[in-house]
Amino acid sequence: MMESMIGFGILLVLIFLRIPIAFAMAGVGVVGFAALMDFNFAAALSISARRLLDTAQDYSLSVIPLFILMGNLVSRSGLSGELFQASHALVGHRKGGMAMAAITACGGFSAICGSSLATAATMSRVAIPPMRKYGYADSLATAAIAAGGTLGILIPPSVALIIYGVLTEQSIRDLFAAGFVPGLLGILLYLGAVRYVVWRNPKAGPPGDAMSRAEKWQAFKGVGGILSLFTLVMGGIYLGIFTPTEAAGIGAAGALGIALKRRSLSMKDLLEVLTETVRTSAMLFCVVIGALIFSNFINRAGLPEHLVEMITQFSVSPMTVLLMIIAIYLVLGAVFESMSMMLLTVPVFFPVIHSLGLDPIWFGIIVVVATEISLITPPVGMNVFVLSGMLKDVNSSTVFRGVIPFWCADVIRLGLLILLPALTLWLPNLLYR
């Protein structure tokens, strides 16, 4: 127990010193493992090298670069603007309708992209100019995109769900099915948050122009490609036609086909997409490998077993333990980036949850939703800083002030998912169990 706590303390210090988290976790894991074996560094390095090779050669992990490639190709195809136009055709003429359209478009884009930061960055370029044209308050316009961007971490295909599945050896297919309903619930609650804001201050979100029937039809035609791609990829996974890895390959090929058909991808663009995919994938693999090495040290030191013993000794109910874990996530979300927080905590908390008999798929969605909240939680709030970085005339304080109703909507969703596990488990139970 003492070795684990010392290791965690050193790791936190390294992270605050801005040491890359992948190297910080791997370094603490190797040194900690060696310390547990009388400072036998040769054995610790051998075990860590084996973990590195096993992870790099894991076929199931090929799903990560393939889905990242699919998202990058979709981003370069210009489909984000057409998604916003289609959403605008549905709700843009209502009060707050442009903000609602931005959230709906974020949900659709994240269903293909799988990255919250990329969703927020892409949709800000598309949705902010028309919202400013109609006189939307910067606080509502930016907050809608910052909050809508968080959907990218949950709505499948989600890189966060894939990494959770890898860390806990859970079915990625089941996690994708479990994330669908909570993702839709998030969209609905965010739309409710927009309605609340314009109810309090109608000037914050004036209605846009209504489209004619012909304009609506043209807008809906523009999203046919992305809807077909999502139906093919996720429908194939949900129906068991192909595995997530096969679906990722089909999705990447489909996204390339759409980009070539639209003639929106030059050879230079394709090279940039491939380079960005390799860079992002390498970064994620380094972080995952570092987390697995650190996890080996934590498990060998017996931290999860000690936590289980403490819970048993004090007769704490499973729900109380879960609420304590969620509280820790909400606190950590104020100072940690979302992916780092998940990689640090899941190896510790998952064995405890498993020993208490709670459903690991349900817990995975709870973790991702709690992690999602951190993307708009001050002072870190990565989505907020992405927006304030892209919009030089908007202060991060303005965005943080605007996301308060959306943050509350996230907390409400988290509470509903905890109280009603069926919201999460209904679809995977229907399809696979």
Secondary structure, DSSP 8 states (H G I E B T S, - for coil): -HHHHHHHHHHHHHHHTT--HHHHHHHHHHHHHHHHTTS-HHHHHHHHHHHHHHHHT-GGGGHHHHHHHHHHHHHHTTHHHHHHHHHHHHHTTSTTHHHHHHHHHHHHHHHHH--HHHHHHHHHHHHHHHHHHTT--HHHHHHHHHHHHGGGGTSSS-HHHHHHHHHHT--HHHHHHHHHHHHHHHHHHHHHHHHHHHHH-GGGS-------HHHHHHHHHHTHHHHHHHHHHHHHHHTTSS-HHHHHHHHHHHHHHHHHHTT---HHHHHHHHHHHHHHHHHHHHHHHHHHHHHHHHHHHTHHHHHHHHHHHTT--HHHHHHHHHHHHHHHTTTS-HHHHHHHHHHHHHHHHHHTT--HHHHHHHHHHHHHHHTTSTTT-HHHHHHHHH-TTS-HHHHHHHTHHHHHHHHHHHHHHHH-THHHHHHHHHHH-
